Amino acid sequence: MDLAAFSKPFETSLKWLEEAKSSEVNDPTAMALATVNRRGAPSLRMVLLKGCDEQGFVFYTNFESRKGEELQANANAALLFHWKSLRRQIRVEGAVEVVSNDEADAYFASRPRASQIGAWASAQSRPMAGRFEFEAEIAKYTAKFGVSDVPRPPHWSGFRLKPNYFEFWRDRKFRLHERKTYQLSDNGAGWHTQEIYP
Ligand SMILES: Cc1cc2nc3c(=O)[nH]c(=O)nc-3n(C[C@H](O)[C@H](O)[C@H](O)COP(=O)(O)O)c2cc1C
C-alpha cells in the first residue's frame, strides 16, 4: 500500500496499524466502538477493523444488535485503538454510513463457513434461553444451507465510519505524553492539525 497517497491522519493510522500487526499478541485491528442511544447514553464494545482507507474505517456486525440499532438511529460514533505493545492510542470520531451491498457481500463471502452460519444463527444482543438454543439454531441453518453457498443475512452488513476528528497519542516518560489532533475543516477540504497538552 502506498501510504504517501493518503492524507496525514489516514497515513499515520495505517502506519500504526501495520506496526501493531508485528507487535501485538493478538487482534491488532481490534477497536472499541462507542455509540449512543436515543436518550444520549453512550455504550462501548470491541469490533474488528475490516477496511481502512481515505473513505473511512469499516467494521461488520448484526444490524439488529444493540450497536446496529443505535447506529441506525444516530450515526455519530467514535472508535478507539489501544496497542499495549506500542503504548499508543488513536481516537477517531465521525458519522457512519452503511457499506454497499456489493462490499458487504464480498466480505461475507470471504468469511469461514462456520462464521457465516453463525451470522444467521445469532440473534445478537437479544436474550437467549441457553447455549442449547443457539446450538439448535446453528444446526438448523447448517442443514438449511447444506452444501450450497451461505448467502449474507439481510440483517448483517458493515458500517463505514467517516472521520472528522483524529487524535494520535504516544507514550512518553513520566506521563509527559504526546498528543496530536486532526480536525476536518468545515468544507471537508483539509485537516487542521493541533498539538494538545497530555
Ligand atoms: C476483540 C473483539 C473483537 C470483536 N469483533 C466484533 C466484530 O467485528 N463485530 C461484532 O459484531 N462483534 C464483535 N465483537 C463482539 C462485540 O464486542 C459485542 O459483544 C457484540 O457485537 C454485541 O455488541 P452490542 O450488543 O453492543 O451490539 C468483538 C469482541 C471482541 C472482544
The ligand as an SDF file (V2000), in Angstrom:
LIG
                    3D

 31 33  0  0  0  0  0  0  0  0999 V2000
  -11.5940   -8.4230   20.1100 C   0  0  0  0  0  0  0  0  0  0  0  0
  -13.0760   -8.4420   19.8140 C   0  0  0  0  0  0  0  0  0  0  0  0
  -13.4970   -8.2530   18.5030 C   0  0  0  0  0  0  0  0  0  0  0  0
  -14.8730   -8.2540   18.1940 C   0  0  0  0  0  0  0  0  0  0  0  0
  -15.2540   -8.0060   16.9020 N   0  0  0  0  0  0  0  0  0  0  0  0
  -16.5750   -7.9040   16.6090 C   0  0  0  0  0  0  0  0  0  0  0  0
  -16.9990   -7.5070   15.3010 C   0  0  0  0  0  0  0  0  0  0  0  0
  -16.1820   -7.2500   14.4020 O   0  0  0  0  0  0  0  0  0  0  0  0
  -18.3320   -7.4310   15.0670 N   0  0  0  0  0  0  0  0  0  0  0  0
  -19.2740   -7.6910   16.0380 C   0  0  0  0  0  0  0  0  0  0  0  0
  -20.4690   -7.6080   15.7600 O   0  0  0  0  0  0  0  0  0  0  0  0
  -18.9020   -8.0400   17.2900 N   0  0  0  0  0  0  0  0  0  0  0  0
  -17.5770   -8.1400   17.6040 C   0  0  0  0  0  0  0  0  0  0  0  0
  -17.1830   -8.4690   18.8800 N   0  0  0  0  0  0  0  0  0  0  0  0
  -18.2360   -8.6740   19.9110 C   0  0  0  0  0  0  0  0  0  0  0  0
  -18.7030   -7.3070   20.4140 C   0  0  0  0  0  0  0  0  0  0  0  0
  -17.7360   -6.7460   21.2910 O   0  0  0  0  0  0  0  0  0  0  0  0
  -20.0620   -7.3660   21.1100 C   0  0  0  0  0  0  0  0  0  0  0  0
  -20.0480   -8.3140   22.1560 O   0  0  0  0  0  0  0  0  0  0  0  0
  -21.2110   -7.7190   20.1570 C   0  0  0  0  0  0  0  0  0  0  0  0
  -21.0080   -7.1910   18.8650 O   0  0  0  0  0  0  0  0  0  0  0  0
  -22.5360   -7.2070   20.6950 C   0  0  0  0  0  0  0  0  0  0  0  0
  -22.4690   -5.8270   20.9150 O   0  0  0  0  0  0  0  0  0  0  0  0
  -23.7820   -4.9190   21.0930 P   0  0  0  0  0  0  0  0  0  0  0  0
  -24.7220   -5.6900   21.9940 O   0  0  0  0  0  0  0  0  0  0  0  0
  -23.3210   -3.6440   21.6990 O   0  0  0  0  0  0  0  0  0  0  0  0
  -24.3680   -4.7240   19.7260 O   0  0  0  0  0  0  0  0  0  0  0  0
  -15.8230   -8.4830   19.2200 C   0  0  0  0  0  0  0  0  0  0  0  0
  -15.3830   -8.6780   20.5420 C   0  0  0  0  0  0  0  0  0  0  0  0
  -14.0300   -8.6600   20.8250 C   0  0  0  0  0  0  0  0  0  0  0  0
  -13.5850   -8.8270   22.2580 C   0  0  0  0  0  0  0  0  0  0  0  0
  1  2  1  0
  2  3  1  0
  2 30  2  0
  3  4  2  0
  4  5  1  0
  4 28  1  0
  5  6  2  0
  6  7  1  0
  6 13  1  0
  7  8  2  0
  7  9  1  0
  9 10  1  0
 10 11  2  0
 10 12  1  0
 12 13  2  0
 13 14  1  0
 14 15  1  0
 14 28  1  0
 15 16  1  0
 16 17  1  0
 16 18  1  0
 18 19  1  0
 18 20  1  0
 20 21  1  0
 20 22  1  0
 22 23  1  0
 23 24  1  0
 24 25  2  0
 24 26  1  0
 24 27  1  0
 28 29  2  0
 29 30  1  0
 30 31  1  0
M  END
$$$$
